[in-house]
């Protein structure tokens, strides 16, 4: 069912510093910051030859990333995102197998449908699925 790894998302306490680290120290191609108010984050995508890194920074007082950073002040891996061909079919199959979907299908930062799966059902990892 899952396809390629789309991205690894990293919550960061200082977006400018994280951008500089990837751009200046690692020589990566870094995109422009993009506010995603529906998700409560500012995102920056870093393009790699085989996938992307998504930097997540809190946007607004109710950002879910604030809670993550309160528990992990230095930041850290927040979730991984896999590609799926049909997000509705993937959701239905996962739910029928006992997986918990967090919330509804939403439009993600790439403008495509996404959903999140409970980390307790996936070895402690928050999983995002994105329809390609």
N, C-alpha and C positions, 0 to 999 in steps of 0.2 A: 504494500500500500504506500509506504513512504518512499519518496524519491531522494533527490539530492539534499545535502545539508545546505540550507539557504543562508543562515548566519548564526553566529554565536553573539548573544547580547551581553554586554558588560555594563553594569551600573557604575557610574563614576561620580565622585564628590566634587570634582573640579573639571569641567568640560574642556576649558582652554588648555589645561595642563595635559589632559589625556590626548587631545588632538595633537599637541606639540610632540608628545612622546611617540605616537604612531608616525607622524609626518617626519619629524626631525631625527629621531633616534633610529627608527626602523625603516625609514624611507618609503612608507606606504602612501598610496593615493587616498587622500582624505576628502570626502564630500563636504558640502556646506551643511551647517546646522539646520534642522527642519523641525519646527514646532508641530506636535501632534496633540492638540488640546483634548481630543476625545479619549486619549490614552494617558494624559497627564505627564507627558514626557517631551523633551527635546531629544531628537536622535541625530546622530552623525554616522554615516556609513563609510566604512573603510573597505576599499576593494582589494581583494587578494586574487591570485590567479585561479583559485579553485572554490572560493566562497567569499563571504563578507564578515566583517566584525561590525556590530551595531553598538555604538556607545549610547547609553541611556542616561539622561540627566533630568532631575525633577523639573516639571513645569507646573507651577501653581502649588498652593498649600495642601491640596488633597491628592497630590501625586502618589501613586503606589510605590514609587521609587524612594520616596522619603523614608518610608518604613523599612525598606530593604537597607538603605544606607545607615539608618539608626542602628540596625543590628550588625552592619558590616561597614564601619566608618571609612575604611580604605577602599571600598567598592568591591566588586567581584562579579563572577559570572552570574547572571540573572536568569537566562533561559537559553535554550537552543531551538532553532526553527528548522523544521523539515518541510520540504515541498510535497504537495499532494495534487493529483490531477482533479479530484472532485471532493471539495471540502464537505459537502453534505453527505456523500456516501461514506467518507472517512469518519465523520462524526457518528453516523448511524452504526457503523461497524464497531467503533470503539465503545459506544454506549451499550450496545448489545453484549459486548464482552466484559462489561463492568467498569469501564473507565469513566471518570468524572470529568465533564467539560465545565470549565469555569466561565460562566456568562454566556452570552450569545455570540454568534458570528458577527464580526465587525470588519470594517475596512482598515487595513494596516497601513504602515508607512510607505509601502510600495504601491498603494492604491488597489490592493487585491484583498479578497476575503481571507480573514485569519480567525483562528480560535486558539484557546489555551486549554491545556490538559493539566489536571491536578498533579503536583509533584509526588504525592504519596502513592500514586498509581504507576509512576515511572522512575523508580529507584531514587527518589529525592530530587528529581530534576523537573523544573517547570518546562513544559514542552509547548511550543507554538507550532501550529500547522498553517501553512500558507498555500492557497490554491494558485497553481501556476497556469 
